[in-house]
Amino acid sequence: MTRTAPIGGHTAAELRATGERARARTPETAVDLTPQETRIADLAAAGASDSEIAAQLFISPSTVDYHLRKVFRKLHVTSRTQLTSRLRSGSGADGPSPE
C-alpha cells in the first residue's frame, strides 16, 4: 500500500469531511479548554470519578487523568473542589483563579 499524503494531510482531510475545523492555536487560545477537556471537567465537577468519566466517554481512566491535569493547569486549580468552584463561578479559563 502506497501513501499518497503525509499523515497530517490525511488527518486534515478527515477533519474537513466531518465538517469540523482544527482550532488555530495562538497565545490567547492556549488556555482555552478543548471540547473533550470541557466534557471531562464538567463531569469531574459534578462529582464523577475518573473511572465513571472514562466509562461514560468510552476512554481509559488514564486518558481522563491526562485531560484533568491539563484542565487543572489551564484553569490554575489544584483540586476538584477548586475546579467545581471555578466552573460554577463561570470564570472558565479567562485567567488566574481569584483566590
Secondary structure as UniProt FT lines:
FT   HELIX           7..17
FT   TURN            18..19
FT   TURN            27..31
FT   HELIX           35..45
FT   TURN            46..47
FT   HELIX           50..57
FT   HELIX           61..75
FT   HELIX           80..88
FT   TURN            89..90
FT   TURN            92..93
//
